[in-house]
Amino acid sequence: MYSATFTFAPGDYDDAFHRLDAIIADVARGIPGYLGEEAWESPATGLVSTVYYWESLEALQQLMQHPAHLAAKQQQAQWIKGYHVVIAQVLRAHGDGGIAHPLSAKAGAAGAPGAATAAPSHHP
């Protein structure tokens, strides 16, 4: 399993941003190997961090190479004030079951696809 963490400083979003964001979210969720996502915002810094989970690096690369994602990368400076991306291999995931998580069905193993959640997306 892999995660792609996209952390950014929000800027001004227009209709074009929201349209492209929705397209990318739909594309991601339609790629075999997409496991889910979650988003966090830091009140102290105002930064937003969205973590996407993937069954394989190949699945993640499908999104990275999609024309809508490439268009968003080219236009990101219009909508955000800076970003950082971290791609990581997920070795384990576990919890007590008390909260919903995109990897809850995976419980420490890279097996069959788990349940995806509809967290807010912000794809620049």
C-alpha positions in Angstrom: 0.0 0.0 0.0 1.0 3.6 -0.6 -0.1 7.0 0.6 0.2 10.3 -1.1 0.0 13.2 1.3 -0.8 16.6 -0.3 -0.3 19.5 2.1 -1.1 23.0 0.9 -1.8 26.6 1.9 -5.3 27.4 0.6 -5.8 30.4 -1.7 -8.7 31.6 -3.6 -10.9 29.0 -5.3 -12.9 29.8 -8.4 -15.4 27.8 -10.4 -12.7 26.4 -12.6 -10.9 25.1 -9.5 -14.1 23.4 -8.2 -14.8 21.8 -11.5 -11.3 20.4 -11.9 -11.2 19.3 -8.3 -14.4 17.3 -8.8 -13.1 15.7 -12.0 -9.9 14.6 -10.3 -11.8 13.2 -7.3 -14.0 11.2 -9.6 -11.0 9.9 -11.6 -9.2 8.9 -8.4 -12.1 7.1 -7.0 -12.6 5.2 -10.3 -9.0 3.9 -10.5 -8.7 0.3 -9.4 -6.4 0.3 -6.4 -7.8 3.6 -4.9 -8.5 2.8 -1.2 -9.8 6.1 0.2 -8.8 9.5 1.5 -8.9 11.7 4.5 -8.3 15.4 5.0 -7.1 17.5 7.9 -6.8 21.3 8.5 -4.5 22.9 11.0 -6.1 25.8 12.8 -2.7 27.0 13.9 -1.2 27.3 10.4 -4.2 27.2 8.1 -2.6 24.4 6.1 -4.7 21.6 4.7 -3.4 18.1 4.3 -5.2 15.4 2.3 -3.9 11.8 2.4 -4.9 9.4 -0.4 -4.4 5.7 0.0 -3.5 3.4 -2.9 -3.2 -0.4 -3.2 -0.1 0.0 -5.5 2.3 2.6 -6.8 1.0 1.9 -10.3 -2.6 2.9 -9.2 -1.3 6.2 -7.7 0.7 6.9 -10.9 -2.4 6.5 -13.0 -3.8 9.5 -11.2 -0.6 11.4 -11.4 -0.5 10.9 -15.2 -4.1 11.7 -15.8 -4.6 14.9 -18.0 -6.9 16.5 -15.4 -4.2 16.1 -12.7 -1.5 17.4 -15.0 -3.7 20.4 -15.8 -4.2 21.1 -12.1 -0.5 21.0 -11.5 0.1 23.6 -14.2 -2.6 25.9 -12.8 -2.1 25.3 -9.0 -0.5 28.7 -8.4 -3.8 30.4 -9.2 -5.5 28.6 -6.4 -3.0 27.7 -3.6 -0.2 29.6 -1.9 2.2 26.7 -1.8 2.3 22.9 -1.4 4.3 19.8 -0.5 3.7 16.2 -1.5 4.9 13.1 0.3 4.6 9.6 -1.3 5.1 6.8 1.2 4.8 3.1 1.4 2.3 2.0 4.1 3.7 -0.9 6.1 0.9 -1.3 8.6 -2.5 0.2 9.5 -4.3 -0.6 12.7 -6.8 0.8 15.2 -9.4 -0.3 17.7 -12.3 0.1 15.3 -13.7 3.1 17.2 -13.3 5.5 14.3 -13.9 5.1 10.6 -10.7 5.2 8.5 -10.1 4.4 4.8 -7.8 1.6 5.7 -9.9 0.0 8.5 -10.7 -3.0 6.3 -6.9 -3.4 5.6 -6.0 -3.8 9.4 -2.3 -4.1 8.9 -2.1 -6.0 5.7 -1.9 -5.1 2.0 -4.8 -7.4 0.9 -8.0 -6.8 -0.9 -9.3 -3.2 -1.4 -10.8 -1.6 1.7 -13.7 0.7 2.0 -13.2 4.2 0.7 -14.5 7.3 2.4 -15.7 10.5 0.8 -13.5 13.0 2.5 -13.3 16.5 1.2 -10.9 16.7 -1.7 -8.6 19.5 -2.7 -6.6 18.5 -5.8 -4.6 21.4 -7.2 
